[in-house]
Structures are given as structure tokens and as C-alpha cells.
Amino acid sequence: MKDLEISIALMVSSLPIAELNVVEALLLPSIYILIRMIKIVISTKN
């Protein structure tokens, strides 16, 4: 019974980390693309 509690606790504690990784995986490329687009816009204005 104690092993089950420990495994559930581990699963619950690892959930937010997994969600963060998904958010980072989705956000980072879009932020990178935005930065590149801004740089292109700035370079074309000059």
C-alpha cells in the first residue's frame, strides 16, 4: 500500500514539470520566430 502511495505522489509531483515542458516546447519556437521576424523588420527599415 505504501508503494502505491509513493508512486502516486511521484506521478503527481512530476505532472507540473511535464506540463511546463510542453508549454516551453510550444512557446520557445514561436518566441524564436517572433524575434527573427522583428529583426527582419528592423533590418528592412534601416
MARROFI-882912 format. One record per atom (N, C-alpha, C): x, y, z; residue in three letters. Coordinates in steps of 0.1 Angstrom, whole numbers, padded with zeros to 4 digits, always signed. Layout:
! residues N
XYZala;...
This chain:
! residues 46
+0008-0012+0000met;+0000+0000+0000met;+0009+0013+0000met;+0020+0012+0008lys;+0028+0024+0008lys;+0035+0026-0005lys;+0039+0016-0012asp;+0045+0017-0026asp;+0035+0024-0035asp;+0022+0021-0034leu;+0012+0027-0043leu;+0012+0042-0040leu;+0012+0046-0027glu;+0011+0060-0023glu;+0023+0067-0028glu;+0035+0061-0027ile;+0047+0067-0032ile;+0047+0070-0047ile;+0042+0059-0055ser;+0041+0061-0069ser;+0031+0071-0073ser;+0020+0072-0066ile;+0010+0083-0069ile;+0016+0097-0066ile;+0023+0098-0055ala;+0030+0110-0051ala;+0040+0114-0062ala;+0048+0105-0067leu;+0057+0108-0077leu;+0051+0112-0090leu;+0040+0105-0094met;+0032+0109-0106met;+0027+0123-0105met;+0021+0126-0093val;+0015+0140-0091val;+0026+0150-0091val;+0037+0148-0085ser;+0048+0157-0085ser;+0055+0159-0098ser;+0054+0149-0107ser;+0060+0151-0120ser;+0051+0157-0130ser;+0038+0158-0127leu;+0029+0164-0137leu;+0031+0178-0140leu;+0033+0187-0130pro;+0035+0201-0134pro;+0048+0203-0143pro;+0058+0195-0140ile;+0071+0196-0147ile;+0068+0192-0162ile;+0060+0181-0164ala;+0057+0177-0177ala;+0049+0187-0185ala;+0039+0194-0178glu;+0031+0204-0184glu;+0040+0216-0188glu;+0050+0220-0179leu;+0059+0231-0182leu;+0067+0228-0194leu;+0072+0215-0195asn;+0080+0212-0207asn;+0072+0213-0220asn;+0059+0209-0219val;+0051+0210-0231val;+0049+0225-0235val;+0046+0233-0225val;+0045+0248-0227val;+0057+0254-0233val;+0069+0250-0227glu;+0082+0255-0232glu;+0084+0250-0246glu;+0081+0238-0249ala;+0083+0232-0263ala;+0074+0240-0273ala;+0062+0244-0269leu;+0053+0251-0278leu;+0057+0266-0279leu;+0061+0272-0267leu;+0064+0286-0267leu;+0077+0290-0273leu;+0088+0283-0270leu;+0101+0287-0274leu;+0102+0288-0289leu;+0098+0279-0297pro;+0099+0281-0312pro;+0091+0293-0317pro;+0079+0296-0311ser;+0072+0308-0316ser;+0078+0321-0311ser;+0084+0321-0299ile;+0092+0333-0295ile;+0104+0335-0304ile;+0111+0324-0307tyr;+0122+0325-0316tyr;+0119+0330-0330tyr;+0107+0326-0335ile;+0102+0330-0348ile;+0099+0345-0347ile;+0092+0349-0336leu;+0089+0363-0334leu;+0101+0372-0334leu;+0111+0368-0327ile;+0124+0376-0326ile;+0130+0377-0340ile;+0130+0366-0347arg;+0136+0367-0361arg;+0128+0376-0370arg;+0114+0376-0369met;+0106+0385-0377met;+0108+0399-0373met;+0110+0402-0360ile;+0112+0416-0355ile;+0126+0420-0361ile;+0136+0412-0360lys;+0149+0415-0366lys;+0149+0418-0381lys;+0141+0410-0388ile;+0140+0412-0402ile;+0133+0426-0405ile;+0122+0429-0397val;+0115+0441-0399val;+0124+0453-0396val;+0132+0452-0385ile;+0142+0463-0382ile;+0152+0464-0393ile;+0157+0453-0398ser;+0168+0454-0408ser;+0162+0460-0421ser;+0150+0457-0424thr;+0144+0463-0437thr;+0141+0478-0435thr;+0138+0482-0423lys;+0135+0496-0421lys;+0148+0505-0423lys;+0159+0499-0419asn;+0172+0506-0419asn;+0178+0507-0433asn;
